C-alpha cells in the first residue's frame, strides 16, 4: 500500500465482463458524484476469473480513463474470488505475546495457501462476551500473485494503485453510508461469474461466502435459445430492456427461472450454514447488487427461499448526482452494477 497526503481515490472495479469507474468528491457539503463509467468488454478477456492478457486489459483501462477524461490516477481496487479469504477467527489473548504475532500464528490454521504466498490483514472485532480473554478477529488474506497481477495491470495503464480492497468490503462501504440505520443485513453481489455473500451483524462483517455462479449464466442460457442471438442482444433481453422476435418470451422466462433457482439454492445453503454455526437471529433484510440483481424474478425467488425482504441496493441515496451528467433514470438502471466501484471511490490516500 502507498501512503500520502489525504486525497480522494478513483474507484476502479475490474470485473470479468466490464470495467466500472467511479469518482466521488467528499466535501463539507456532502458527497458528490463527479464521474462514473462502465466499459463492457468481451467475455474472453478473462478465463477462470483471471485476465488472459494483462497487457490488453491495461490498454482497455488506459483508454477508458482517457475517453472519460479522468485526470486523477490514484486508484482504489479490489479482488475477490478464491484468491481472497475472509474469515472470523477467535484468538486467546496472552499478556506476554503481541496480538499481531498471535493473529499470524493462528492464521496458518485457516488459510488454504502457503502462508508465504499471501498478504494478511486483520481487524480486532472485540472481546467475546462469554470470555473476555478471547478476541474476535476478522482475518483477511489474499494471494500475492493475484495482488501483484492487478497492481501491474493498473501501473501499466498509467495509474497509481493506492488501496487494494476486497469486493465484499467495497459493497459494505457503500451500503453503510446509504443505510446508516440498518445494523444487521445480508449483502449479496451478483456479478457476471461469481456471487458474493456478506453477513453484517452490528455493522460488522461476520460471515462471507463466494460461489462460482453469476449473471453470465443467464446470458448463455438465452443465447442457447437461438444461435442467431448476439451477446449484446442476449444481455439486453436479460435486463428486460428489449424484446426480440428471435426468442419467445416464455422461453426466456423459463431460462431465467432455472438459473435463478440454482442461485437461490446456493445462497440458502450458505445462510443455513452460517445460522447453524452461529447463535445469530435470522436477518430480515437482504440487499442485492451487481448486474444480476436487476432480475426481478431472482429477487422474488430469493425472498421466498430465505423468507426475508430482498431489496435492491441503491448506492446513490446520499450521494448528490446532479452534476454527474447522468439522469436519475440512467443512474437507477446502472447503479446496482456500480456498488463496488462506488465503495472503492469512498476510499482516500490515508486508508490502508
N, C-alpha and C positions, 0 to 999 in steps of 0.2 A: 504494500500500500504506500501511497505517496501522501505527503502532508504539505500544506502551505497555508497561505492566508485564506480566510474564510471566503468562500465563493460558491455560488450555486453550480451544480453539475448538470450536464445533459444526460438524461436517462436514455440508455441505448439497450434495447431488448432485441437480442438476436435470436429469433425463433427459427424453427425448421422450415417455415414456409414464407416468412416475411421478416422485415426489419421494422421495428417500431421505435420512433424517436420522440422525446418529449422535452421541451424546455419550459421550465416554470420559474417565475420570478417571485421570490419571497420578500415582501416589503412590509413596512409598518402598517400599511392599509390592508394587508392580507396577501393571499396567493393569487397570482395572475398567470394565466396560460399565455405564453408568447408564441410558441410554435409546436406543432405536432406533425408527424409524417408517418405514413405507413407505406412501405415499399414491398410489394409482393415479388417473389421470385420462384423459379421453377423448383418443384419438389426434389429434383435430382442434385440440387446444391448440397443437400445433406444425405447421409447414409447412416442408419442406425444411431441417429441423434448426434452425429459428428459431421463437421464440414468436410466434404470430399476434396475441395480445392480451396484452401485458406487464402491464397493469393487472389482468386476470383472474388471471394467473399469480401476481402479488404477493398477491392475495387468497387464493389456494389455499395459498400458503406461510404467510401470516399465520394462517390458520385451522388449519393443521397444527401450528404451534408452540403455539397456544393449546390445541388439543384434546389434545396430548400433554404439556402443562404444562412446556414447556421455557423456563426463565427466562433463560438465557444468550443474549444477542442477538448476540454476536460470532461471526461465521461464517467458515469457510474454504470457498471454492467452487472450481469448476474448469470449464474449457471444453475442447473437442476439435473434431474435425471439420476442415473445410477452413479454418476461421478461425484455426487454430493450426499453426505449422510447428516441428518439432523435427528438427534435422539436425546430425550430427557434421561439423565442418569442421577444416581444418588451416590455421594461420597461421604465418608466419615471424617469429620474434621479432627485433626490432631494438632496439639499445641506446638509440637516440635517440628512440624513439616509445613512447608509452604503450600497454599491452596493450589497455586499454579502447577506445582510438581505433582500434587495429588491427582489433579484432573488429567494430566498427561499420562500418568501411570494407569489410571482407570480406563482411559480412552482405548488402550490397546485391546481391552476385552470386548469392545463394542464395534470396532472399525474392521470391516472385512477386507482391508487392504494392508499392505506393509506400511507400518507407521512412518517409515522414512519417505514414503511416496505421497504423503498427504500434508496439507496445511490444516492446522487445528485452531479453532477459536471456541470460546465458550462464554456463557453468561450465567452468573450466580442468580438463581431464582429466589433463594431464601432458605431459611431453616424449615425442616419438617415439623409440623405441629406436634406430632407424637414423639419426636426425638430431636431435640434441639442440637444434638451433636452431629446430626446428619444434615447435609446440604443438598438441595435440589439444584441440579446444574443442567443447562441446555447445551449439549455438546454439538458442535458443527465441524465437520471435516470434509475437505474437498480434495480431489486428486490433483497433484501438482501439474501433471501433464496437461490436464484439461484447462486449468487456470492459465498456464503458460501459453497454451494454444490460443485462447481468447485474447489474452494480453497482446500477443504477437499480431493477431488479426487487427486489433484496434490500432496498434502502433504503426503497422504497415498502411493503414488508412489515413495516417497523419494525425491520429488522436492521442490524447494522454489519458490512459485508464487510471483513475484515481481510486475507485472503490470497486471491489468485486463482492457482490452480494449473492444471496440465494433467491431464486424466483419467488418462492412462497413468502419470504420475508418482505419482498418488494410489494407484493399484493397486500400483505398485512399493513404496511406503511400507509398505503392509500386508503385502505379500509378504516384505519383508526382515525384519520383526520375527517373522514366523511361520516362516520358513525361513532361519534365520541361517547355516546350514552350506552352503547352495546358492549357489554363486558365479556359475554360468552357467545361464541358463534363458531360455525364451521365455514371455512373459506375454501372454495373449490375453483380451481383454474383449469378450464378445459382447453388445452392447446391443440395444435394440429396433430401431434403424435404422442402426447402424454397428458395425463390428468393428475394434478397435484391436489392433495387434501391437507388442510392445516386446521387442527382443532385449537381454538383460542379460549382459554379459561382465565377469567380475571385479567383480560388483556395481555395474557402471556401465552405463547405457543407451548402446548403440552404434548402434541402428537402430530406427526407428519407421515404421509404415505404417498408414493407416486406409483402409477400404473401405466404400462406402455399401451395406452389407448388414446384416441383423440379424434378430432373432428374430420381429419382427412379420411377416416374410415367411411364416413357418410358420403364424402365426395366420391370415393372409389365405388361405393355401392350404387350411387346414382349413375355414374359413368358406365357401370356394368349393365345398366338397363338398355343402353343404346350405344353402340360403338362409334356413332357419328357425333356424340356429345364431346365438346371440348372441355378441358379442365376449367376454363373460365365460366362456361355455361353451367357446369355442374356446381361450381361454387355459388353462383347466383341463385340457382334453383334451391340449393341447400339453405341459403339465407332467406329464401322466400321473396327475393326481390324481382324475380321474373317467373313467368310460366313458359312452358315450352311444348310445342306440338311434337317434339321428338320422344317425350316420355309422358305416360299418363300420371295424373295427379295421385291416384290411389296407389300406383306402383311406388312413387316417390315416398308417400306417407308410410308405406309398408317397410321400405328400405330404412327409413329413419327410425321407425319403431323397433326394428330388430337391433340396430346398433344402440339405441337409447336404452333398451332393456339390459344389454351387456354392460353398459356403463353403470347403470343403477345397481346391478347385482354386485359389481366390484366395489362401489362406494359403500353400499350397505354392509358388505363383508368387512371392509376396513373399519367402519364405525362400530360394528358389533365387536370386533377385536379390541378396539380401544375401550369401549364400555365394559367389556368383560374383564379387563385387566386394570381398570381404574375405578375408584369409588367416586365417579362423577355422574351427575344427573344428565339425562339426555338433553342435548342442545335443541332449543326450539326454533332457532333461526339459522338458515344456511344461505350464504351469499355466494353466488356463482359469477364467474367472469371468464374471459377468454373467448375466442371465436365460437366455440361450441355452445356457449351459454345463450346465444341468440335463439337457439332452437327451443321453441315453446313446448313442444312435445316432451323434450328431455326434462325441462323444468317441472312440468306437471307430473311426469312419471316419477321423478326423484322425490317430489313431495309425498307421493303415495307410498313409495317404498320405505322411506325413512321416517314418515309421519312427522314432518316438520315443515315449517313455512320456508319456501325457497324463493329468494329474492335476487334479482339481477343487480349486481353491484354497480352503482352509479358513481364514477370517480370524480364527477365534476360538481358535486353538491356545494362544496365550499371554495372551489377554485373559480375565480372570475374569468370568463371566457370571451367577453365582449369584443376584445381586440385581437382575437386569435385568427380571425379570417374565416372561421368555420361557423355555420349556423347551428342553432340548438338541435335541429333535427339531424344534421350530419354528425354532431358530437354524440347524440343519443345512440345513433346507429353504430358508430365506431368505438365508442367509449369502452365497452367490455374488452375489446382487444388491446386496449392501451394501459390496462391496470398495472402491469409490470413496469412498463416504461415510465409511467407517471410516478409510481412508487419510487423508482430509481431517481427520477428527476427531483425528488424532495431532498435528496442527499446533498451534503456540502463537502468542501475540501477538508473540513475538520473531522469528518466521520472516518471510522476505521473500516 
